[in-house]
Amino acid sequence: MAAVSITLLNQKGGVGKTSTCHHLAGTLAAACKRILLVDNDPQASLTQGLLGPQATRDLDPAGTIAAAYSGVAVPEQVIRRTEIAGIDLVPGSRHAMKFNGPEPWAADRDLQLGIRDIVEAVRDRYDLVLIDCPPNLHLCSWAALVASDFVVVPLQPEDYGSQGIIDVQESVALVAELANPGLAILGYLITMAQPRRSIHQMYEETLRTQYGDDVFMTRVPHAAEFPEAIAYRKPIAQYKPRGAAAKAIKALAEELLARVESRRHRAGLPGEAEAA
Amino acid sequence: MSKLDELRRGAAGNAAESMGAGVVRRSPLEGATVSIGGARYKDLAKARSAFEVPIDKIVPDPNQPRKVFTPEDLQDLADSIRDRGLLQPIRVRWDEGRERYIVIAGERRWRAARMAGLDRLTCVVAEGDMAEAEILHDQLVENCIRADLQPIEQAEAFKVLMDAKGWSAARLAEELHIRDSTVFKALALLELPREVRAKVAAGEIKPATAYELSQLEHPEEQVAMAERVVAEKLTRDQAAAAVREKTGRGEASGRKGRAEIRLEGGLKVTLSGLLDGQPKTILAALRQAMKAVQGWPQEAVRHDGEAA
């Protein structure tokens, strides 16, 4: 069955987009899913967290996401294996920066479709495609939305994290109207949660009151092991598989897959079991 | 009151607003363009104007010269497409009014692909506003190169293109890289009466034969001769001979030293001093003569009994 493609998006920085991509991929790969990570952020943090900064800077742009935007890429050119079994990567590159222009709906068609073309070409080789985006809603994020079935919006349960929601919703609505009618928000994901803090409790309550089932039941807790794992260039499941942090990501992975399954069922699409 | 209660009381409204409660959603649409910089990516490039288009989004061009598709012909192509796919993209243009892609070249492939059950086709999309005549030019060039257009269709297309571009027959021939005579003969077909043209279209009379018929003066004669051709299964040469009999026109006898060409209305051209009776020798002499006459000033023709 063809892969489901999911964009992680919030125009607020530092909310855990890259971190969630990284750890989620590791957990899913450990469960034998075939994952394609797309590092769509010119900062290339996701790539650096897997290959290291030097190797990331040394990459030939022709083998990175930059090539997808210039419309010349053939998938084999831009997809590489990683050290983690089951995870392939389209590396990010600072050379993609120049494509990340504002007013993406008016951009050249090739730019808007750059990611979709790659994803479509390789959909049947993976179970999930996870696309990490920069903390803005310019062309790169737009292209990710054009290429995706679903959007997950990570946010901390605080004001800054919440402020990004409205703009994300508008972008999703616009992409759905103009380029990708099937696009839907899979859910809002609370990250870096410290449930003992009243402010976090209040924000979480308000979020759930506001968006109900659209908020993931699973919260990703604030945990020291997450950045530690990245310092080792590993996802949490490969770094400390039995800790609380890994358990949380495992619960997230299960909920993610369940939500996807349920949406596909509602849309009348074949479920995993039926399509196999 | 706990800290949490305080927060619920005093700040939950703000929190909700941050999350979008009661905030009016607007579309950020505005126009702008981004240009793609950089050309570092060597070797492979995707053809930017090639798309996979859903087959229902493609419609035939009403102006397309080719209108006859035999089912057997299409079936063969359809089978091939089913087995090997459509190997050659068709050429289309976007029509804003119809909201469809219109076939510029490749209607036969499109029809065959539909028969084969394809739901998408690879298309090269012609950019920009192509004027009708340019589109037809593209179609014609493609079709002429394939050389399997029906003769009347081809003739009609020649005429349309000539009219649209204001070209003479000679110019058209030059533009399409074909012989003058091909164009002249095709145009002559269009002058024939409907019944004769129908016979050509039906394959009962060959275009070359029909051309000979067009040498006849009157349409009724052309129709009658056409019927004779079909009934007696005349070849082109036989038809040509029959036509000459009727008109006495073009009857030429040539031998070494002398040639006589009888024309309409009692006119006769006599050549003497020829090396031989070959048509090309006679033609060369006639051309020289034409050149000479063309060079004469208007009133300088000497008539018997009249001063120059």
HADDOCK unambig.tbl for C-alpha pairs under 7 A between the chains (distance, minus, plus):
assign (segid A and resid 62 and name CA) (segid B and resid 41 and name CA) 5.64 0.50 0.50
assign (segid A and resid 67 and name CA) (segid B and resid 41 and name CA) 6.97 0.50 0.50
assign (segid A and resid 70 and name CA) (segid B and resid 36 and name CA) 6.93 0.50 0.50
assign (segid A and resid 71 and name CA) (segid B and resid 46 and name CA) 6.26 0.50 0.50
assign (segid A and resid 72 and name CA) (segid B and resid 44 and name CA) 6.09 0.50 0.50
assign (segid A and resid 72 and name CA) (segid B and resid 45 and name CA) 4.35 0.50 0.50
assign (segid A and resid 72 and name CA) (segid B and resid 46 and name CA) 5.14 0.50 0.50
assign (segid A and resid 99 and name CA) (segid B and resid 36 and name CA) 6.77 0.50 0.50
assign (segid A and resid 101 and name CA) (segid B and resid 34 and name CA) 6.49 0.50 0.50
assign (segid A and resid 103 and name CA) (segid B and resid 30 and name CA) 6.85 0.50 0.50
assign (segid A and resid 103 and name CA) (segid B and resid 32 and name CA) 6.32 0.50 0.50
assign (segid A and resid 106 and name CA) (segid B and resid 31 and name CA) 5.86 0.50 0.50
assign (segid A and resid 106 and name CA) (segid B and resid 32 and name CA) 5.53 0.50 0.50
assign (segid A and resid 106 and name CA) (segid B and resid 33 and name CA) 5.57 0.50 0.50
assign (segid A and resid 107 and name CA) (segid B and resid 33 and name CA) 5.12 0.50 0.50
assign (segid A and resid 107 and name CA) (segid B and resid 34 and name CA) 5.27 0.50 0.50
assign (segid A and resid 108 and name CA) (segid B and resid 33 and name CA) 6.98 0.50 0.50
assign (segid A and resid 108 and name CA) (segid B and resid 34 and name CA) 6.57 0.50 0.50
assign (segid A and resid 159 and name CA) (segid B and resid 15 and name CA) 6.35 0.50 0.50
assign (segid A and resid 159 and name CA) (segid B and resid 18 and name CA) 6.52 0.50 0.50
assign (segid A and resid 162 and name CA) (segid B and resid 18 and name CA) 5.68 0.50 0.50
assign (segid A and resid 162 and name CA) (segid B and resid 19 and name CA) 5.08 0.50 0.50
assign (segid A and resid 163 and name CA) (segid B and resid 18 and name CA) 4.80 0.50 0.50
assign (segid A and resid 163 and name CA) (segid B and resid 19 and name CA) 5.88 0.50 0.50
assign (segid A and resid 165 and name CA) (segid B and resid 19 and name CA) 5.87 0.50 0.50
assign (segid A and resid 165 and name CA) (segid B and resid 20 and name CA) 6.85 0.50 0.50
assign (segid A and resid 166 and name CA) (segid B and resid 19 and name CA) 6.65 0.50 0.50
assign (segid A and resid 166 and name CA) (segid B and resid 20 and name CA) 5.44 0.50 0.50
assign (segid A and resid 170 and name CA) (segid B and resid 25 and name CA) 6.68 0.50 0.50
assign (segid A and resid 170 and name CA) (segid B and resid 27 and name CA) 6.53 0.50 0.50
assign (segid A and resid 174 and name CA) (segid B and resid 27 and name CA) 6.97 0.50 0.50
assign (segid A and resid 198 and name CA) (segid B and resid 3 and name CA) 6.45 0.50 0.50
assign (segid A and resid 198 and name CA) (segid B and resid 4 and name CA) 5.04 0.50 0.50
assign (segid A and resid 202 and name CA) (segid B and resid 4 and name CA) 6.60 0.50 0.50
assign (segid A and resid 202 and name CA) (segid B and resid 7 and name CA) 6.65 0.50 0.50
assign (segid A and resid 202 and name CA) (segid B and resid 8 and name CA) 6.21 0.50 0.50
assign (segid A and resid 202 and name CA) (segid B and resid 12 and name CA) 6.86 0.50 0.50
assign (segid A and resid 203 and name CA) (segid B and resid 15 and name CA) 6.46 0.50 0.50
assign (segid A and resid 206 and name CA) (segid B and resid 12 and name CA) 6.61 0.50 0.50
assign (segid A and resid 206 and name CA) (segid B and resid 15 and name CA) 6.90 0.50 0.50
assign (segid A and resid 206 and name CA) (segid B and resid 16 and name CA) 6.13 0.50 0.50
